[in-house]
Amino acid sequence: MPDEDRALPTSFPQLVHDVAPDLVHRTWYGMPAFGTPGRDGKVVCFFQSAAKMRTRYNTIGFSDIACLDEGSMWPTSFALLRWNATNEKQLRALVKSAVD
């Protein structure tokens, strides 16, 4: 993974641990993911590397069990070019909503 992208998969797990300590850290397709505790361990949120997925940007995504429902349509993944205070604040709110 390119150096500029390494802060993303290391900062995101720390954020999830701070906001939703009950989620279990795991790898999903070789990338960081967080799931429900217990045997089912369903993924709630995950990080996808642009380099690994051969896409233009890194992605933070949320599964269908995340509680992000709002109206009849809502986003479930977010492009993330860099880690900064603004993005971190938005991601904190999203992770919190995902587990509430």
MODELLER restraints for C-alpha pairs under 7 A, 6 or more apart:
rsr = mdl.restraints
at = mdl.atoms
rsr.add(forms.Gaussian(group=physical.xy_distance, feature=features.Distance(at['CA:1:A'], at['CA:51:A']), mean=6.19, stdev=0.5))
rsr.add(forms.Gaussian(group=physical.xy_distance, feature=features.Distance(at['CA:8:A'], at['CA:83:A']), mean=6.13, stdev=0.5))
rsr.add(forms.Gaussian(group=physical.xy_distance, feature=features.Distance(at['CA:9:A'], at['CA:32:A']), mean=6.65, stdev=0.5))
rsr.add(forms.Gaussian(group=physical.xy_distance, feature=features.Distance(at['CA:9:A'], at['CA:47:A']), mean=6.62, stdev=0.5))
rsr.add(forms.Gaussian(group=physical.xy_distance, feature=features.Distance(at['CA:15:A'], at['CA:92:A']), mean=6.77, stdev=0.5))
rsr.add(forms.Gaussian(group=physical.xy_distance, feature=features.Distance(at['CA:16:A'], at['CA:95:A']), mean=6.76, stdev=0.5))
rsr.add(forms.Gaussian(group=physical.xy_distance, feature=features.Distance(at['CA:19:A'], at['CA:92:A']), mean=6.61, stdev=0.5))
rsr.add(forms.Gaussian(group=physical.xy_distance, feature=features.Distance(at['CA:19:A'], at['CA:95:A']), mean=6.90, stdev=0.5))
rsr.add(forms.Gaussian(group=physical.xy_distance, feature=features.Distance(at['CA:19:A'], at['CA:96:A']), mean=6.18, stdev=0.5))
rsr.add(forms.Gaussian(group=physical.xy_distance, feature=features.Distance(at['CA:20:A'], at['CA:96:A']), mean=6.81, stdev=0.5))
rsr.add(forms.Gaussian(group=physical.xy_distance, feature=features.Distance(at['CA:22:A'], at['CA:37:A']), mean=6.89, stdev=0.5))
rsr.add(forms.Gaussian(group=physical.xy_distance, feature=features.Distance(at['CA:23:A'], at['CA:34:A']), mean=5.65, stdev=0.5))
rsr.add(forms.Gaussian(group=physical.xy_distance, feature=features.Distance(at['CA:23:A'], at['CA:35:A']), mean=5.31, stdev=0.5))
rsr.add(forms.Gaussian(group=physical.xy_distance, feature=features.Distance(at['CA:23:A'], at['CA:36:A']), mean=5.29, stdev=0.5))
rsr.add(forms.Gaussian(group=physical.xy_distance, feature=features.Distance(at['CA:23:A'], at['CA:37:A']), mean=6.15, stdev=0.5))
rsr.add(forms.Gaussian(group=physical.xy_distance, feature=features.Distance(at['CA:24:A'], at['CA:34:A']), mean=5.26, stdev=0.5))
rsr.add(forms.Gaussian(group=physical.xy_distance, feature=features.Distance(at['CA:24:A'], at['CA:35:A']), mean=5.15, stdev=0.5))
rsr.add(forms.Gaussian(group=physical.xy_distance, feature=features.Distance(at['CA:24:A'], at['CA:36:A']), mean=6.11, stdev=0.5))
rsr.add(forms.Gaussian(group=physical.xy_distance, feature=features.Distance(at['CA:24:A'], at['CA:37:A']), mean=5.77, stdev=0.5))
rsr.add(forms.Gaussian(group=physical.xy_distance, feature=features.Distance(at['CA:25:A'], at['CA:33:A']), mean=5.98, stdev=0.5))
rsr.add(forms.Gaussian(group=physical.xy_distance, feature=features.Distance(at['CA:25:A'], at['CA:34:A']), mean=4.66, stdev=0.5))
rsr.add(forms.Gaussian(group=physical.xy_distance, feature=features.Distance(at['CA:25:A'], at['CA:35:A']), mean=6.70, stdev=0.5))
rsr.add(forms.Gaussian(group=physical.xy_distance, feature=features.Distance(at['CA:26:A'], at['CA:32:A']), mean=6.12, stdev=0.5))
rsr.add(forms.Gaussian(group=physical.xy_distance, feature=features.Distance(at['CA:26:A'], at['CA:33:A']), mean=5.33, stdev=0.5))
rsr.add(forms.Gaussian(group=physical.xy_distance, feature=features.Distance(at['CA:26:A'], at['CA:34:A']), mean=5.88, stdev=0.5))
rsr.add(forms.Gaussian(group=physical.xy_distance, feature=features.Distance(at['CA:27:A'], at['CA:33:A']), mean=5.43, stdev=0.5))
rsr.add(forms.Gaussian(group=physical.xy_distance, feature=features.Distance(at['CA:31:A'], at['CA:47:A']), mean=6.28, stdev=0.5))
rsr.add(forms.Gaussian(group=physical.xy_distance, feature=features.Distance(at['CA:31:A'], at['CA:48:A']), mean=6.34, stdev=0.5))
rsr.add(forms.Gaussian(group=physical.xy_distance, feature=features.Distance(at['CA:32:A'], at['CA:46:A']), mean=5.88, stdev=0.5))
rsr.add(forms.Gaussian(group=physical.xy_distance, feature=features.Distance(at['CA:32:A'], at['CA:47:A']), mean=5.57, stdev=0.5))
rsr.add(forms.Gaussian(group=physical.xy_distance, feature=features.Distance(at['CA:33:A'], at['CA:43:A']), mean=6.57, stdev=0.5))
rsr.add(forms.Gaussian(group=physical.xy_distance, feature=features.Distance(at['CA:33:A'], at['CA:45:A']), mean=5.82, stdev=0.5))
rsr.add(forms.Gaussian(group=physical.xy_distance, feature=features.Distance(at['CA:33:A'], at['CA:46:A']), mean=4.05, stdev=0.5))
rsr.add(forms.Gaussian(group=physical.xy_distance, feature=features.Distance(at['CA:33:A'], at['CA:47:A']), mean=6.26, stdev=0.5))
rsr.add(forms.Gaussian(group=physical.xy_distance, feature=features.Distance(at['CA:34:A'], at['CA:43:A']), mean=5.54, stdev=0.5))
rsr.add(forms.Gaussian(group=physical.xy_distance, feature=features.Distance(at['CA:34:A'], at['CA:44:A']), mean=5.83, stdev=0.5))
rsr.add(forms.Gaussian(group=physical.xy_distance, feature=features.Distance(at['CA:34:A'], at['CA:45:A']), mean=5.50, stdev=0.5))
rsr.add(forms.Gaussian(group=physical.xy_distance, feature=features.Distance(at['CA:34:A'], at['CA:46:A']), mean=6.23, stdev=0.5))
rsr.add(forms.Gaussian(group=physical.xy_distance, feature=features.Distance(at['CA:35:A'], at['CA:41:A']), mean=4.99, stdev=0.5))
rsr.add(forms.Gaussian(group=physical.xy_distance, feature=features.Distance(at['CA:35:A'], at['CA:42:A']), mean=4.95, stdev=0.5))
rsr.add(forms.Gaussian(group=physical.xy_distance, feature=features.Distance(at['CA:35:A'], at['CA:43:A']), mean=3.95, stdev=0.5))
rsr.add(forms.Gaussian(group=physical.xy_distance, feature=features.Distance(at['CA:35:A'], at['CA:44:A']), mean=5.09, stdev=0.5))
rsr.add(forms.Gaussian(group=physical.xy_distance, feature=features.Distance(at['CA:36:A'], at['CA:42:A']), mean=5.42, stdev=0.5))
rsr.add(forms.Gaussian(group=physical.xy_distance, feature=features.Distance(at['CA:36:A'], at['CA:43:A']), mean=6.57, stdev=0.5))
rsr.add(forms.Gaussian(group=physical.xy_distance, feature=features.Distance(at['CA:36:A'], at['CA:44:A']), mean=6.95, stdev=0.5))
rsr.add(forms.Gaussian(group=physical.xy_distance, feature=features.Distance(at['CA:43:A'], at['CA:63:A']), mean=6.48, stdev=0.5))
rsr.add(forms.Gaussian(group=physical.xy_distance, feature=features.Distance(at['CA:44:A'], at['CA:62:A']), mean=5.65, stdev=0.5))
rsr.add(forms.Gaussian(group=physical.xy_distance, feature=features.Distance(at['CA:44:A'], at['CA:63:A']), mean=5.22, stdev=0.5))
rsr.add(forms.Gaussian(group=physical.xy_distance, feature=features.Distance(at['CA:44:A'], at['CA:65:A']), mean=6.11, stdev=0.5))
rsr.add(forms.Gaussian(group=physical.xy_distance, feature=features.Distance(at['CA:44:A'], at['CA:66:A']), mean=5.41, stdev=0.5))
rsr.add(forms.Gaussian(group=physical.xy_distance, feature=features.Distance(at['CA:45:A'], at['CA:61:A']), mean=5.50, stdev=0.5))
rsr.add(forms.Gaussian(group=physical.xy_distance, feature=features.Distance(at['CA:45:A'], at['CA:62:A']), mean=4.28, stdev=0.5))
rsr.add(forms.Gaussian(group=physical.xy_distance, feature=features.Distance(at['CA:45:A'], at['CA:63:A']), mean=6.09, stdev=0.5))
rsr.add(forms.Gaussian(group=physical.xy_distance, feature=features.Distance(at['CA:46:A'], at['CA:60:A']), mean=5.76, stdev=0.5))
rsr.add(forms.Gaussian(group=physical.xy_distance, feature=features.Distance(at['CA:46:A'], at['CA:61:A']), mean=5.26, stdev=0.5))
rsr.add(forms.Gaussian(group=physical.xy_distance, feature=features.Distance(at['CA:46:A'], at['CA:62:A']), mean=6.45, stdev=0.5))
rsr.add(forms.Gaussian(group=physical.xy_distance, feature=features.Distance(at['CA:47:A'], at['CA:59:A']), mean=5.78, stdev=0.5))
rsr.add(forms.Gaussian(group=physical.xy_distance, feature=features.Distance(at['CA:47:A'], at['CA:60:A']), mean=4.68, stdev=0.5))
rsr.add(forms.Gaussian(group=physical.xy_distance, feature=features.Distance(at['CA:47:A'], at['CA:61:A']), mean=6.36, stdev=0.5))
rsr.add(forms.Gaussian(group=physical.xy_distance, feature=features.Distance(at['CA:48:A'], at['CA:58:A']), mean=5.68, stdev=0.5))
rsr.add(forms.Gaussian(group=physical.xy_distance, feature=features.Distance(at['CA:48:A'], at['CA:59:A']), mean=5.00, stdev=0.5))
rsr.add(forms.Gaussian(group=physical.xy_distance, feature=features.Distance(at['CA:48:A'], at['CA:60:A']), mean=6.40, stdev=0.5))
rsr.add(forms.Gaussian(group=physical.xy_distance, feature=features.Distance(at['CA:49:A'], at['CA:58:A']), mean=4.86, stdev=0.5))
rsr.add(forms.Gaussian(group=physical.xy_distance, feature=features.Distance(at['CA:49:A'], at['CA:59:A']), mean=6.70, stdev=0.5))
rsr.add(forms.Gaussian(group=physical.xy_distance, feature=features.Distance(at['CA:50:A'], at['CA:56:A']), mean=5.98, stdev=0.5))
rsr.add(forms.Gaussian(group=physical.xy_distance, feature=features.Distance(at['CA:50:A'], at['CA:57:A']), mean=4.87, stdev=0.5))
rsr.add(forms.Gaussian(group=physical.xy_distance, feature=features.Distance(at['CA:50:A'], at['CA:58:A']), mean=4.42, stdev=0.5))
rsr.add(forms.Gaussian(group=physical.xy_distance, feature=features.Distance(at['CA:57:A'], at['CA:79:A']), mean=5.97, stdev=0.5))
rsr.add(forms.Gaussian(group=physical.xy_distance, feature=features.Distance(at['CA:57:A'], at['CA:80:A']), mean=6.29, stdev=0.5))
rsr.add(forms.Gaussian(group=physical.xy_distance, feature=features.Distance(at['CA:57:A'], at['CA:81:A']), mean=5.94, stdev=0.5))
rsr.add(forms.Gaussian(group=physical.xy_distance, feature=features.Distance(at['CA:58:A'], at['CA:79:A']), mean=5.76, stdev=0.5))
rsr.add(forms.Gaussian(group=physical.xy_distance, feature=features.Distance(at['CA:58:A'], at['CA:80:A']), mean=5.19, stdev=0.5))
rsr.add(forms.Gaussian(group=physical.xy_distance, feature=features.Distance(at['CA:58:A'], at['CA:81:A']), mean=6.31, stdev=0.5))
rsr.add(forms.Gaussian(group=physical.xy_distance, feature=features.Distance(at['CA:59:A'], at['CA:77:A']), mean=6.46, stdev=0.5))
rsr.add(forms.Gaussian(group=physical.xy_distance, feature=features.Distance(at['CA:59:A'], at['CA:78:A']), mean=5.45, stdev=0.5))
rsr.add(forms.Gaussian(group=physical.xy_distance, feature=features.Distance(at['CA:59:A'], at['CA:79:A']), mean=4.65, stdev=0.5))
rsr.add(forms.Gaussian(group=physical.xy_distance, feature=features.Distance(at['CA:59:A'], at['CA:80:A']), mean=5.58, stdev=0.5))
rsr.add(forms.Gaussian(group=physical.xy_distance, feature=features.Distance(at['CA:60:A'], at['CA:77:A']), mean=5.60, stdev=0.5))
rsr.add(forms.Gaussian(group=physical.xy_distance, feature=features.Distance(at['CA:60:A'], at['CA:78:A']), mean=5.28, stdev=0.5))
rsr.add(forms.Gaussian(group=physical.xy_distance, feature=features.Distance(at['CA:60:A'], at['CA:79:A']), mean=6.64, stdev=0.5))
rsr.add(forms.Gaussian(group=physical.xy_distance, feature=features.Distance(at['CA:60:A'], at['CA:80:A']), mean=6.95, stdev=0.5))
rsr.add(forms.Gaussian(group=physical.xy_distance, feature=features.Distance(at['CA:61:A'], at['CA:76:A']), mean=5.76, stdev=0.5))
rsr.add(forms.Gaussian(group=physical.xy_distance, feature=features.Distance(at['CA:61:A'], at['CA:77:A']), mean=4.03, stdev=0.5))
rsr.add(forms.Gaussian(group=physical.xy_distance, feature=features.Distance(at['CA:61:A'], at['CA:78:A']), mean=6.27, stdev=0.5))
rsr.add(forms.Gaussian(group=physical.xy_distance, feature=features.Distance(at['CA:62:A'], at['CA:76:A']), mean=5.18, stdev=0.5))
rsr.add(forms.Gaussian(group=physical.xy_distance, feature=features.Distance(at['CA:62:A'], at['CA:77:A']), mean=6.09, stdev=0.5))
rsr.add(forms.Gaussian(group=physical.xy_distance, feature=features.Distance(at['CA:63:A'], at['CA:76:A']), mean=6.98, stdev=0.5))
rsr.add(forms.Gaussian(group=physical.xy_distance, feature=features.Distance(at['CA:66:A'], at['CA:98:A']), mean=4.30, stdev=0.5))
rsr.add(forms.Gaussian(group=physical.xy_distance, feature=features.Distance(at['CA:66:A'], at['CA:99:A']), mean=6.33, stdev=0.5))
rsr.add(forms.Gaussian(group=physical.xy_distance, feature=features.Distance(at['CA:67:A'], at['CA:97:A']), mean=6.02, stdev=0.5))
rsr.add(forms.Gaussian(group=physical.xy_distance, feature=features.Distance(at['CA:67:A'], at['CA:98:A']), mean=4.38, stdev=0.5))
rsr.add(forms.Gaussian(group=physical.xy_distance, feature=features.Distance(at['CA:67:A'], at['CA:99:A']), mean=6.26, stdev=0.5))
rsr.add(forms.Gaussian(group=physical.xy_distance, feature=features.Distance(at['CA:67:A'], at['CA:100:A']), mean=6.64, stdev=0.5))
rsr.add(forms.Gaussian(group=physical.xy_distance, feature=features.Distance(at['CA:68:A'], at['CA:97:A']), mean=6.12, stdev=0.5))
rsr.add(forms.Gaussian(group=physical.xy_distance, feature=features.Distance(at['CA:68:A'], at['CA:98:A']), mean=5.60, stdev=0.5))
